[in-house]
């Protein structure tokens, strides 16, 4: 790989650290699921780390994000504590939601992460609602909405983009196009030229990038975030990527060949970033040390999460919207 002109090596190292931490966390989440520590589904973002790292580096703590059922990476990149996140996956009281959200509904309001969502496309309407509140209050923060290409065929996609444009809301829509809607190739079920064209049909400016190139994500996201902050209304980023694991941690991915997955590993965002760092003069030992540091962080989080207490039974009905009629108790 040839060195790119005027590369900011320190910034690329920061991206690599973020992606290494996400990768280490996802591998721990997969292990936790395999060993039975996680009850329910776990959706891994292994192979998609560059999108989270490249977008969230531009966000302030007070900025807001929504994510999908595949949202661990975005949550980490936004600044969440990995120990509290892993405890949440394991259903422990020290989790970000006291063990009540788990993987599919993990959230951390303290860092502006409004929640993952098990309902495909549901995060879009939540993000637009948050963005409308931001505008009504005259706040300077923005909202970033992460969603997958499978969500673009759901009603909330059109409704949310339309609402955001009509009211010129401060929201950046980030579509992570990994080519699959669960176990079906997106191109087999999506008409037209793509999500970016749908956004542009509503008057929302759209950019399409290589989502496995963290520098490309960084540059494009930076421009779009600044537009949103400047009051230019909603913007749309389509990042083409690829998930190297199945739809869930228990999905063997039999709907695609092993050869296809193996070939796509050459496009692994961490591998690409590491190669670029090396040709830019960064020593192998530096990259190895970053990987080791990430694994050590997650190993400590694992130990802490396994030793954390379970939530108290009497707290089961706190933080829920509907606990039925009083007579039910």
N, C-alpha and C positions, 0 to 999 in steps of 0.2 A: 504494500500500500504506500502510495506517495504521500509525502507530507503536504498538508494544506497550507496555503499562504496565510501569514499573519495569524496563526493559531494562538489562542490564549491558553497556554499549557496549564496554568493554575486553575482556570475555569473548567477545563476539561477534566482535570484531576478531581475537582469538586463534583462534577457530574459522575465520574467513575465511582467515587465514594458512595454517592447516593444510590446508584444502580447496584453496587455490590451489597449494600445494606438491604435493599429490596430483595435481591436474589437470595441472600442468606435467610431472610425472614420467610420467603415463600418456600424454600426448601425445608425449613423447620415446620411450617404449617402443613406441608405435605406429609412429613414424618408424623406429626401429631395426629393427623387424620388416619394414617395407616396403622398407628398404634392404638387407636380408639380413644384418644384423649379429646378429640373434637367430635361432638355429636351433630350430625347434619352435614350439609354439603360445604365444600371448600372449593373456591374457584381461583386458580393460580394465574398470575400475570407473568410467569416466566417467559421471557422473550419480548416483553412489551415495556421493559423498564425505562427505555429512553424517553417515552412520552411523558411519564410522570416526572422524571428528573428535569427534562428540558422545559416543561411548562411551569412547574412549581417554583423553579429558581427565581422566577419573576414576581412571585406573589409575596405580599406582606402578611404578617401574622393575622391582621384584622380582615384580610380578604377572605372570602367564603368559597368553598367548593362543595359540589355534590359528586358522588361517584356511583359505581355500579356494584353488582354482586362480585365483580372482579376488582375490588378497590383497595387492597392492601397497599399496593405501590403508591397510589395517590396519597393515601393517608400518611405513609412514612415520609414521602417527599414534602408534604405540607407541614411536617414538624411534629407528628405524634410520637409519643414514647413507645419504643418497640416492646418494652417489658409489659406495659399496660395493654398494648395491643394483643400480645400473645396470651396474656391472662384472660382477655376478653374472649378470644377464640376458644379457650379452655373452660369458659363459663365461670370464672373465678371472680370474687368480690372486688379484687384490685384491678379489674379490667376497666377500660374506658367507659363502659356502660354498666359497670358492676356485674358483668357476666350475662346481661340480659339480651344483648344484641347479637353476640357471636360474630361469625365471619360475614354473613350476608347483610347484617344491619349495624355494623360497627360505625361508631360516630365519636367525635371529640370536638365539642363546641369550643373548648378552650383554645383551639388552634384554627377555628373557622371551618372545621370539617363537619358539614351538616348531616352526613350519613351516607352509607352505602344503602343499596336497596335491592331486595330480592325480586321486585317487580320490574321487568324490562321496560325501560323508558320512563319510569316513574320519577327518576332523578331530574329529568328535564323540567317538569312542571314545578318541582320544588325549587330548582335553581332560578327559574323565572319569577316565582313568587318572592324569593329572597331578593332578587335584583330589583323587583318593583318596590319592595319595602325600602331598600337602600336609596332608591331614587326619591321616594316620597319623603324620606327623612333628611334628604340633602346630604347624605354621607358620601365620603370620597372613596370608599372601598369598592371593589368589584367582585363579581361572582364568576367562577369557572365551573362549567358543567362537563364532566367526563361521561361519555356513553359509547356503546359499541355500535358497529354497523347494523347489527340485528335490530337495534332500537329504531332505526330509521323507517321501518315498515309498520311501526305502531302509531296509533292516533296521537298520543302526546307529543311526538316529534313535531308534526306539523302545527299542532295547537301552540306549542311552546315557542317555536321559532316565529310564528305569526304574531303572537302576543308581544314577544320581545321586540320585534321590529316596529309594530304599531306604536308602542310606547317608548321606543328608542332606549331600551334598558341597558345597564352596564354589565353585560354578560358575554363571556367568551365560550362558545360551544366547541368542545374538542371531541371529535369522533375518532375513536380508535378502531380503525378498520383492519381487523385481523383475518378477514376473509371468511369467517364462519359465524352463523347464527346458531349457537349450540352445536349441533352435529350436521348442519346443512350448509353447504357453500352459499354464501350470500348472493353471488351472481346468479344462482339458480332460482332465486325467489325475489330478486329486486329488479324492477323495470327501470328503464331510463339510464342516463349516463352516470348517476351516482349521487351520494348525499350532498356533495358540494354544489352540484347543479340545482338540487332541490332548495338549498339555502339561497342561492343566487336568484332563484325564481321569485323569492319573497323579498328581494332587495338587500339581502345580507351578504356583505363581501366575504368571499371564501378563498382559502389557500389550501393547496394539496402538497404534502411533503412526504419524504421518506421517513417514516416514524421510527426506523431503527438507527437513524443517524442522529445522535443526540445533539450535535452541533446545529444541524438543520432545524431540529425541533426548537432549540434554544433561540435561534435567530428569528424564525417565523413567529414563535410565541411572543418574543419580546416586542416585535412590531405590533402585533395584534393587541397585546395587553396595553401598550401605550395608547393605541387608538381608543380602546374602551375607556381608559382612565381620562382621556382628553374629551370624552363626551360624544364620540363618534357613533355611539349606538352599538348593537350587537355585532360580533364578528364570529367567523366560523373557520375552524382549522380541521382539516381532514388528514390524519396521520396514518399512512399505510404501514402495517406491522404484521406480526405473525406470532401466535401463541405456540410455544414448543410443547406444551402439555395438552391434555384433553380438556374438554369443557369443564369438568370437575376433577377433583383429585382421584376419583374412582373410575373415571372414564378412560378407557384404553385407547380411544381414538381410532377404532377400526374403520372408520369412514374415510381415512386417508392412509396412504401407504407409508411404511417405515422409511422408504427411500426418499419420499417427499420431505418428511420431517428432518431426516439426516442432512439432506441438501440445504434446508433452510437454516440449519445450525451454523453454517458458514456466515450467515447474516445476523448472528446473535449480536445485539447491541453492545454487550460488554466486551465481546471479542473484538468487535470493530473499534471500540474506543481504546482498548488496550493496545491494539496494533498501531493506531494513530499516535498514541502516547509514546510508544517505542521509537517510531520513526521520527518523532519530534525530540528525541534525546532523553526520554525518561527511562531510567534503569529498570530492568526486570524486577529487581529487589523491591523497588518502590511499589510496583503494582502488586506483587506478592504480599507485601506488608499490608496494603489496603484491604485485600481479600481476607487476610488473617484477622485484621482488626474487626471487620464486619462479622466474621464467623464467631469471634470471641464475644462481641456484643450480643449476638442472638443466643449464644450458648448460655450467657448469664441471664438473659431474659427467659430462656427455657427453664432453667433451674428455679428462678424466682416464681414463674407462673405455676409450675408443678407443686411448689410448696405453699402457694397462696390458699386462703380459706375459701370455701364455697359461700355464696350469698346467703344471708339469713332468710329463712322461709317467710317470716312476717313481712319481708320487703317485696314479695312476689307481685303485689298489686299496686305498688308505687310506680310512678312514671309511665302509666298506661292511660290511654285515652278513654277507654270504655270499660268499666268494671261491673257493668250490668246494674240492675235495680238494687237498691239497698236490701230488699227482701231476699235477694238471691243469697246473700251472705248468711 
